[in-house]
Amino acid sequence: MSDGFSGVVDSVGAPARRAAAVTPSDDTPLAEVPKALFVGTGGAIAMRGVGGGGDAVWKNVGDGTVLPFRAEYVLATGTTAADILALY
C-alpha cells in the first residue's frame, strides 16, 4: 500500500494514525493522551485535561463530533455520550 504521508512529521494537528475505544472512568486515566476524541453518539462528555488541566463538561456534543481536547481522563460521572474513540 502506498502512503503519501509516511514521511510527514506527526503533530497534534495532523490527522490521527490510529484510534482506540474509550471506556469512561472516574478513577482510571486513558492509557495514552490522545490528540482528540471522536464522539459517535452525542451527549455530554466530562473530561480532565492532560497534566491536571482541570475538569470540563462539554454539553450537547453532536453525533460524529471530533473534540480537539487532549484528555487524560474521560470521566464516567457527567458523561452521557457513547461510542467514544481516542484518536492518536
C-alpha positions in Angstrom: 0.0 0.0 0.0 1.2 3.5 -0.8 1.1 6.2 1.9 1.9 9.6 0.6 2.1 11.0 4.1 4.6 8.4 5.6 7.4 11.0 5.6 5.3 13.7 7.3 6.2 14.5 10.9 3.3 13.6 13.2 1.9 16.5 15.3 -1.2 17.3 17.4 -2.7 19.0 14.3 -2.0 16.1 11.9 -4.7 13.5 11.1 -4.8 10.6 13.5 -3.0 7.4 12.7 -4.9 5.1 15.0 -8.0 5.0 17.3 -8.9 3.2 20.4 -12.3 2.7 22.2 -12.7 4.7 25.4 -14.4 3.4 28.5 -15.2 6.4 30.7 -13.9 6.1 34.3 -13.6 8.5 37.2 -10.5 6.6 38.5 -8.6 5.3 35.5 -6.8 7.6 33.1 -6.6 6.9 29.4 -3.7 4.6 28.5 -2.2 7.4 26.4 -3.1 11.1 25.9 -4.9 11.4 22.6 -4.8 14.2 20.0 -8.6 14.4 20.1 -11.7 12.4 20.9 -14.3 11.2 18.4 -17.9 11.0 19.8 -20.0 8.6 17.8 -23.2 9.0 19.8 -23.7 12.5 21.1 -24.5 13.8 24.6 -22.4 15.3 27.3 -18.7 14.3 27.8 -16.8 15.1 31.0 -13.1 15.2 30.7 -10.0 16.1 32.7 -7.2 17.7 30.6 -3.7 16.4 30.4 -1.3 17.4 33.3 -4.1 18.4 35.6 -5.7 20.7 33.1 -8.9 20.8 35.1 -12.3 19.2 34.6 -14.7 20.3 31.9 -18.1 19.1 30.7 -18.8 19.6 27.0 -22.6 19.6 26.6 -24.8 18.9 23.6 -21.9 17.3 21.7 -23.4 16.1 18.4 -23.1 12.6 16.8 -19.9 12.3 14.9 -18.1 15.2 16.6 -14.3 15.4 16.9 -13.3 17.2 20.1 -9.8 18.7 19.8 -9.0 18.3 23.5 -6.0 16.3 24.9 -7.8 14.5 27.7 -6.1 12.5 30.4 -9.4 11.2 31.7 -12.9 10.7 30.2 -15.0 10.8 33.3 -17.9 8.4 33.8 -19.7 11.0 36.1 -21.3 13.5 33.8 -20.7 11.6 30.5 -23.8 10.6 28.6 -22.2 10.4 25.1 -21.2 7.0 23.8 -19.1 5.3 21.2 -16.1 7.4 22.1 -12.8 6.9 20.3 -9.4 8.3 21.4 -7.5 9.5 18.3 -3.7 9.1 18.2 
